[in-house]
Amino acid sequence: MDTITTIANLISSLGFPIVCTCILFYLYIKEKDKNSVLMTYIQKNTEILEDLKQIIQEVMSKNG
């Protein structure tokens, strides 16, 4: 409830568009951080898949 009161006070003192813009900016920053973590995981998975591809190609050429 305290958060709602704080937001209501901010809206009454600053105005609805300013508060909405600040909240959207905050949410954008949070999503950007999540995306950077996900990109790190994707890059690591890509490196592992490339290594696995190389190993499979070596095994196939030895058995082939």
N, C-alpha and C positions, 0 to 999 in steps of 0.2 A: 504494500500500500504506500510505503514511503516513496517509492519510485514514481508512482502515479501522481502523488502530490507534488513532487519535484518537477515533473514534466508539466503539470498544470501551472505551476508557478512560473516556469520558464516561458510557457506560451503566453501567459498574461503579461509578463514583463517585456519579453523580446518580440513576440509575434509568432504566429503559426509557421509562416514560410521559413523563417530563420531557424527555428527549432527543428523542423522537418529536414532542412538542408544539413544541419549538424548531425542528426541521427543517421541520415543516409550516408554521410561521409564516414561516420564511425563504422557502419555496417560494411561499407566498401573496403575499409582498411582491414577489418576482420576477415573478409572473404579473400582479400589479396594475400594475407598471411597463410590462410588455409591452402590457397592455390600454389604458393611457393613450396609448401611442404609436400603437396601432392606431386608437383613437378620433380622434386628431388627423388621421390619414390619411383616415379616413372623412368627417370634417367638411370637409376640403379638397376631397375628391372630390365631396361634395354641393354645395359652392359652385360648383365648375366645372360640374357638371351643370345647376345652376340658370341659370348664365350661358349655357350652350349652348342650353338651352330657350328662353331669352329671345331669343337670336340667331335661332334657327330660327323662332320666332313672328314676328319682325320680317321675315324674308325671306319667309315664307309670306304675310304681309299685304301686302307690296309686290308680290308676284307674283300674288296671288290674285284 
